[in-house]
Amino acid sequence: MRYLIVLVVGLLAGALLASFALGALQQRHAWPRAVMTTMRHAFAATRPALQAQTCDVAALARSHALLSLLARDIEPAVLGAGEDRAFSRYAADFRATLAQWDPAAPCSSQAEAVQKVDQACDACHRDYHG
């Protein structure tokens, strides 16, 4: 009977430690997921701003500012201390596309700029979406 109790306690302790280990391994991906999720939500805010009768310039400017800020964190978040030339090229292309977007421009050019940003995202996600 004692052996059975020790075996059960050992199995419970092993399961508990395994769940702690899995939780720690999953947290290593928290920052890249957070950066990409925040970028996705900032970009999603551009669609309703463009679909209104008159562009919501303030919403587009907020989205542009947030995306520009987050664009600087893409490589450190995703690559960490590593290096990936293809990913770095995609990130640089994304930053360049954002730099060309003028959030104070007329609605017609806003839609074109947002489409180019979307294409820059899609180009990277074809290779790196996980």
Beta strands, then each sheet from edge to edge (+ up, - down):
end
